[in-house]
Amino acid sequence: MTATIDTRAQGTSPYDADAGLAGIGTPPAARTGSAPAARTASAPSSTPAPVQAPAPAPAPRSSAPSTLPNGGVGASGTGARRGVITVTAAVGPRYGEILTPEALAFLALLHDRFDARRDELIAQRQLRRQDIADGSDPDFRASTRPVRDDPDWRVAGSRNAPGLEDRRVEITGPTDPKMTINALNSGARCWLADAEDASSPTWPNVIEGQLALHDAIRGTLSFTNEGGKEYTLRSADLVDLPTIVFRPRGWHLDEAHLRYTDANGITSSTLGSLVDFGLYFFHNAAELIARGRGPYFYLPKLEGYREARLWNEVFEVAQDALGIPRGTVRATVLIETLPAAFEMEEILYELRDHCAGLNAGRWDYLFSVIKCFRTRGDSYVLPDRAQVTMTAPFMRAYTELLVATCHKRGAHAIGGMSAFIPDRRNPEVTRQAFQQVAADKKREAGDGFDGTWVAHPDLIPVAEAEFDAVLGDAPNQVTRLRPDVAVGQHELLDVASARRAGATVTSAGLRSNVSVAVRYLDAWLRGTGAAALDSLMEDAATAEISRSQVWQWIASGTVTDDDRQPVTRERVEAILLDVVASLPHGHGNRIDDAAEIFRAVALEDDFPAFLTSPAYQGHLVGSPVDRP
């Protein structure tokens, strides 16, 4: 049997959910007159019940039927034709504890229900991005104005979500055993357990990260490094540790080591988002609840409310399938794309029963601004990344709007990451990092944010002091409304404001972009997703800024202000060769591969939407670090 989800759980939706995009055109569904997909969920049961078949994807990742090898696990034991998830990679010690038949059946259920819908949304992203590149400015949607104008609705927030009331300092980091223990021993209020931008998605990182989380939640995780140093959790009681908020991969990334074959025999890679979420939720949701916490998530790279709706339906189906009460899941959405900045309230509305708040993902937001306006000429060119601070008018507008929007709807507003990190061997670097981070967090706390991110344990007291000064004993400042904030389309799109304020494009900035991108890609290809480079914590988001700026500067004919020389492919290629020659080519390095990827994503005519997609399929999968 199937159970239809009542889409009017909080009253009839006050807007036409499938109306055209204001100022951007009409989505494919509206052009063809097709109806929106029905929202269905499995009835609670020990065996997942059949779900409604999704609509065909406009551009499937693979259309080649295949015969399942031995060991394929279907989504149902009832004999009904269902999708199947197959493990196609080698398995290491204890992998079977994560890749159980039941867990794979759960992943198959999620793919049966949501695989095609995801493909449709990715296609809509591409259409919208092209419309913006062609000159259509994003704007607040006319069709969803009733949601923004309705003063009454609120999100779940931290109600009945133990561990999410006070989030004043959150530490971020990947989920390998050492980093998991360090994060949980750090003294932060929350830990963003990152399977996304701070993680290189090698097969061991994906599955062993799940194992580390599994053990940490149960209080049994320990780790001994090659030098014999032992790492253990400071407490086996989960409520004594930072609240875990897990970040799965975004909708755009695939998982090559698991294959999904649908009921029609069509085989493709699985979705990294559903694999990460599904394995974590299946193994840990009930255990988290029993231990005084809950299944909490960060949702990355969303570009609009339809993508938030899809996540909400994933939560509903997952909770129903495992007998978890609806509303137990809580999600914090990263507003880190330009289109999403115009749909903050709609995103909150779609996730309202499962939403804790929004986060100002500043680095990916800058990347998205560059990506959207990369062909729009000199007035949309950003200066050196180091000169684009959070006080730039267009960035301040984005963060002010986020705080005002969150508090209007009872949601937490979480600040972003300052990239500066201390160096325990260099007191001056540490002093400067503390000074920069303190100023950043003082601004956030003063603006009304309820918490913030840091990337290093030594920064926790620095950030906490600034929030303590504003919050005192209160867990947050959600009740502090910001009626003074008046941000519209112009303020969000005033990219030129950074250069009007005196920021410049320099030859040093150009070289830094090339160097950071290549060195980060080298680390990423060797299995490290967060790399300390030049006293900054770099991850996939900052590498995206670096390569995107180079592409935009070339496309726009930008001239570096200090030497009045144009940025050309030839100039960048010369810098690239010099950077590559200056780096150590020791055993296991991937510098040449990193340079090849950089050329493909920064110097070619085509602009890949994400550098991680071609780097993953072309260079990471099947490499030495990709094997257990």
N, C-alpha and C positions, 0 to 999 in steps of 0.2 A: 504494500500500500504506500501511498505518498501522502504527505501532509503539506498543504499549501500554507505558506507564510502569509499572514495578514499584513499587507503593506501599509495598512492604516492603523498600526498599533498605537500611535499617538494622535489619531485623528486623520481625516482625509488629507493627503498631501496637498498643500496649498499652491503648488505650482506644477506646470506641465514638465515632467521630468525629461521628456525627449524632445523638447522644443529646440529650435536652432540656436547656434552659438552666437551670442550678441557680438556683432562686429567682426565675426570670423567666418561666417558662412553656415551651412547646414550640414549636420552629420549624415553619413551614408544611410542610416536607418530611416531618417526623415525623408531623404530623397526618394527612397524606394517605397515608402509607405509601410514598411514592416512594423509590426507591433513589438513593444519591448518584451524581452524574455520574461516568462513567468518566474516568480521566486518560489522555489520549492525546497524542502528540506526532508531528510530522512526522519521517519518517526523513531523515537528512542527504542533501541533494540540491541541485543547482543550481536546480531548480524545486520549490517547496514541494509536498509530497505532500498528498493529501486528508486531512482530519481528521474525526473524528466530529462530527456535527452536535450543537450544544448544545441543551439542553432549552429549550422556549419560555419567554420571560420573562413573569413575572406581570403586569407593567405596562410594556409597551414604550414608549419615548419617542415613537414615531410609528408609526402603523399605516396610513399612506396609501401605497399603491404608487405608484411613479413610473417614468417612462421615463428611462433614462439619457441625458444629453446627450452629444454627441460628446466624446471624450476620456476617458471613464471607463476605468479600468484595473482589470481583474479580478485575482483572486488566483492564477490559473493560466492558462497558455497551452495547456492540454491539451484544451480544449473542455468540460471538466466544468463543471457549474453551480456557480459559486462567488460569494462576495460580491465587491462592487466598491467601491472608494474613488474618489470624485469630488471634485476641487477646485472649489469654487463661488465662490471669492473671486478678486480681482485678484492678479496676481503681480508682484512687484517684481524689480529686478536680482538675478540669481544665485539666485532662488528655485528655478529649475529644477535647480540642483545638489543641493538637498535633496529636492524633490518629484519625484524620478525615477520612471519606471514601475516599476522594481524595488523602490524604497522603498515606493511605494504598494501594490504587491502584497504586500509584507511586512506592512504595516498591515492589509490586507484579511485576510490569514491570521490575524493576532492577533484581529481582530474576529470572524471566522468561529468561532473557537474559544472566545472568552471574552466576547463582548458580552452574551449572554443570562445567563451566570453572574453577571456584574457586576450586572445588573438585579435578579436574585434576592437578592443580598447587600444591595443598597440597600433593598429591600423588608423584609428581615429587620432591618436597622438601625432602620427606622421602627417596626416592631412592638416591638422591644426598648425603644426610647426611650419609647414610649407606656406600656409596662408599668412602667418606672421612674417615669414621671410619675404613674402611677396608684397608686404606693405599693410596688411590688416592688423591694426593694433589690438591687443587683448583688452577687454573691458569687463566690468561687472555685468553679469547676464541680466537682460531684461526679463527673461522667462522665469528666473528664480527670485525676483525681487520680493514676492510675498513671503518667502522664507526669511529674508533679511529684515523685512518690515514687521514681522510677527514678534511682539515683545515677550511672549509667554513661554516659549519652549526652552528647555535646558538640557544639557548633557548629563550623563551619570556622574562624571567627575570622579572624585575619590570616595564617594559614598559606597559603603560596603565593599571597599577594595583595600583591605589591610596592607599597610606598607607604602601606600601612595599618598598619604595625607601630607607628608613633609618631604619635599624633593629638592631642598635648597641646593644641594651639591650632588651631582651625579658623575661618576667616573665612567669613562668609556674604554672599550678595548676588546680584542678578539677573545675567542673562547677556548684556546689551547689550555692545558691543565695549569701551567705556571701562571699565565695571565689571569685565569679564572680565580686561582687562589689569591694572587696579589690583589685583585680587584675586591674580592669578598673580605679580605683582611684590611682594606684601605681606610675604613672609617667613613666613607661616603654614605649618603642616605640611600642612594640607588646605584645600581650598576647596569649600564647599557651593554648587555652581552651581545657583541656585534658579529653577525655572520655576513655583514654586507661590506661597507666601504673600508673597514679596518681589517678585513679578512681576505686573503687570497683563496679563492674557492677550489683548492685542490681537494681531491677525494678524501685524503686523510684529514684535512682541516674540517671538512663538512661532517664526517662521521665521528671522528675523534672529538670534535667540538661538542657534538651531541652527547657523547659518552661523558665528557667532563661536566657538562651541565647536569646530566642524569645523576652522577655521583655527588656533585656538590649539593644538589637539592636534598639528597638523602644523608648528607653529612659524612660521606665516606671518601671524599676525594683527597688524594695525596700525590706528590710528584717528587722524584729524585732526578736531578740533572746529571749530565755526564761527569761532572766533577764530584759527585756524591752529596751535593747539598740537597737537603730535604725541605720540601714545602708542604705545610699542612694547614688546614682551616683553623682559625682561632676558636671556632665553636662549631659543634655539630648541630646546634639548634638554628634553624633557618631564620628565625625572627631576630636573632642576634647579629645577623649579617645584613649588608645592603640588599634592598629589594631588587630582585632580578627583573629587568625589562629586556626582553629578547628582541633583537632586530633581524628579521629574515631578509633575504635578498629581495630586490625590487621586482616588479612585474616584468621587466624587460629581460631578465637573465634566465637562461636555461640551465638545467643540470644534466650533463652529458653521460653520467655514469648510471643513471636509471632511465629506462625506456618505458614509455606509455604506449600501449596498443589499445585503441578504442574498440568498440563493439563491431565496427566495420572492418577491422583489420588494418587500420591506418596507424603506423608507428612513428613516433617522434620522441625527441628528448622530453623529459619531464620539465616542469617549471620550477626554477630554483626557489621561488617564493613559497609555493605549496609544499615542496619537499622540506624546506627549513621549518616552516610553520607546522606542517603536519607531523613531522617526527617529534618535535619539541612538545606540541600539544598532546599527542597521543600518549607519550611516555610520562609526561610530567604534570598535566593539568590537575588530575585528582590528587597527586602527591603534594603539589603546591598548596592546594586548598586544605588538605589534612594537616599540613605543617604551618598553617597560619598565614599563608600568602595567597597568591592567585596567578593565573596565566595572563601575564601582562606583556604587551608588545609595543615596539616602535614600528611604524609603517613608513618606509622610505619611498621617495621619488614619485609620489602621487602627483598627477597633473590635473585632477579635477574631481568633482563630486561623484561621477559615474564610477571612477576607480575606487573611491571610498565605499560606494554602495556594494561593489563586488566584494571587498574585504568584509563588509558587514554580513553579507550572505554567507561567506566562508565561515565566519564565526558562528552564525546560526546553525548551519549544517553540521559543523564540527561539534558544537555543544550538544545538539540533539543526538548525533550518532553515538556519543560516548556517555550520554546521560548526565551531562553537566548543565546546571540551570542556565538558561539564557540570561545574559547580562553579567555573567561571571567574568568573561574576558574584558580586559580594559586595554584600549589602544591609545597611544600618543602618536599623532601624525606629524611627520616632518614637513613643514612648509618650506620646501627647498627647490621649487620650480616656479618660474614666473606665472604660468597659467594658474597654478594653485593659489597664488597670492590673491587672485581675484575671486576665489571660490572658498575662502576660509569658512564662512558661515554655512555654506551648503555642505562642505565636508563634515563639519561638526554635526549638522542635522542628519546626514545619512548614517552616521555612526553613533547617534546620540545615546542609544542604550548601552553602547560598548566603549564610549569615548572618555578618556581621562583628560586629554588636552592636546595642545599643539606645541611644536618645537620650531625655533627659528634656525633652520639648517643653513647657515650663512654661506658656507663654501659652495655647496651644490647650488644654492640660489644664484650666486655669482656666475657659476658655470652655465646655469639655465638662461640667465640674461644674455650672456655672450652667444650661446647657441641660438636663441630666438632671433637675435638682431645681427647675426654674424655677416649678413649680406646687405645691411641697411645703410652702410656708408659711415663716414667719419663721425657724424654726430652721435653715433651709437658705440663708438670705440671706447673701451675702458682703458684707463692708464695702468701702469705697473700694478700687479696684484698687491704688492706691499703698500701701495699708496691708497688703495681702496679700503678705507677704514669704515667702521660701523657708524661713524658720524657723517659720512657722505649723505647728502639729503635723500637720495632715492633709497638707500639702505635704512636710514632712520625711519622713513615713511613705512617701509615694510615691517619693521619691528614694532613700531608704535601701533600700527593697525592690528598686528597679531595680538598684542596684549589687550587692546580694547575689545577685540572680537572675542577672545577667550573669556574674559571676565564678564562680558555681557551675557554669556551663555553658561557660566558656572564651570568653565574649564581651566585647567592649569596652563600657564604660559611658561615654557621652559626655554632659557636662553641658549645661545650657541657656543661653539668651541673657539676659544682663543688658541691659536696655533703655537704660541710660545711655550717652551718647556724648559725646566731647569736642567743644569748639568752639575752633578754633585762633585765633579772634578774641577769645575771652573766657577769660582764664586761670582765673578763679574757677570757671566752669562745668567747665572741663577738670580742675581739681583735684578737684572733687567727683565727677566721673565716674570718675577714676582711683581715688579712695578707695572708691567704691561697688563698682566692678568688682573691685578687689583683694580686698575682703572677701568678695564672692560667690565668686570663684575659689579663695580660700584655704579656704573651707568645702567646696567641691566636691572639691578635691584631698585635703583631710584626710579626707573621707568615703569616698574610694576611687575616685572617678571617674578615668578614664584620659585624658580630654581634655575640652575645653569649646569653646563658641562665643563669638566676638566679632563685632560688626557694623562695626567701624572699624579701619583699619590701626594707628592710634595706640594701640589697646588691646592689640595683640598682645604687646608687651614686658611690659605689666602682668600679663596673664593668664599668660604664659609663666614669669614669675618665681615665681609662686605654685606652678605645677606643677613647675618645676625644683626648688624647695625640698623637694618631697615625692618626686619621681621620681628626681632626680639624673640619672645616665647611663642609667637603665633606660628602655626605650621606653614602658612602661605598667606598671600594677600589677594586671593581670588575675589574677595568682596570689594576691593578697591577698583571702582569703575573709572574709565577714562573718557568722560564726556567731552573733554577738551580736544580729543584727537579728531581731526578732520582730514582724512586721506582719501584722495580720489585717483582717477586714472592718471592724471598728469603727474602727480607726485610719485607714483610707483614707476612710471615710465621715464622719469627725468634722468636718464642715464648720463647725459652730458653734464649733470651737476657736479660730478666728481672732477672733471677736467676744468670746469669753470672755477672751481675752488682752488685751482693751482696744481693739481696732480698731473703728472707727465708720463709719457712713454719714453723709456731710456734704453740705451744699449745694454746697461747692466741688467735691467729688468728682462730684456730679451734673452740674454745669455742665461739668466737664472731660470727662466721658464724652460729652456731647452735642457739645462742641467738637471733640474728637479724632475722633469718628466722622465728622462732617461734613467736616472738613478732610482726613482721610485719603481718604474717598470722592471728594472733589473731585480729589485727586491721582491716585487710581486710575483715575478716568474720563478723566483726561488722559494716561494711559499710564504712570504711575509707581507701582510696587508697594511701594516702601520709602521712607517719607517721614520726615525729621527734623522733629519737632514738639515744641516746648518742651523741647529738649535730650534728647529720647528718640527712639529709632528705632522708628517705628510701622510695622506691616505688617498684613496682613489679620487675623492672629490677635488683635492688640491692639484692632483696630477691632471684632472680634466680641465681645470682652469688654465693650467700652464699650456697645454697643447692647444686649447681652444683660442686663447689669446694669440698665439703664434699664427694660427689659421686666419683669424679675423684681421690681424695686422697686415698679413700678406694680401688678403682679399680686398682690404680697404685702401691699400697703398699708403699705409701709415708711415710717417717719418719719425724716427727717434729724435726727441727734442734736444738731446745734448750734443749730437753730432750732425743733425740734419740729413741723415742718410735714410733712404727708404728701406723698409723691411721687405725683402724679396726671398724667394725660394733659394736663390743662390747664396744669399747672405746667411740664411738659416742653415743651409747645408754645410757651409764652411764652419759655422759655430758648432754644429753637431759633430763634425769630424774632429774638431779640436777637443770637445768634451769627451768623446769616446776615447781619444788617444790619451787623455789625462787620467782616465780611471784605471784602477788596477784590474788586470785580466787574470785573476786567480782561478783556482780549480772550482768549477761549478758555476762560474759567473754566467749571466745571460745578457751581457752588455750589448753584444752585436744584435741579438734578437730584440732587445729593447729599442735599439736605434732603428731597426726595421719597422717595428710597430709605430714608433714615433713618426717616421716618414709617412706611413700609411694613414695616420689619423691627423697629422698636422700639415703635411706638405702636398697631399693629393687634392685634386679638384673636388672630389666628393668629401663630405663631412660626415663620418660615422656618428650616429647619435650618442654612442658611448664607446670609449676606447676599450673597456673591459670585455665587450662582446667579441670583437675579432681577436683580441689577445687571448681570450679564454679558448676559443675553438681552434685557433691557429697555432698557439704556442704553449699553452699550459696543459691542456688535456693530453695525456699520454707521455708527458715529460717525466724525468726521474722523480720529481717531488710529488707527482700525481699518483704515485703507487704506494701502498701501505708498506 
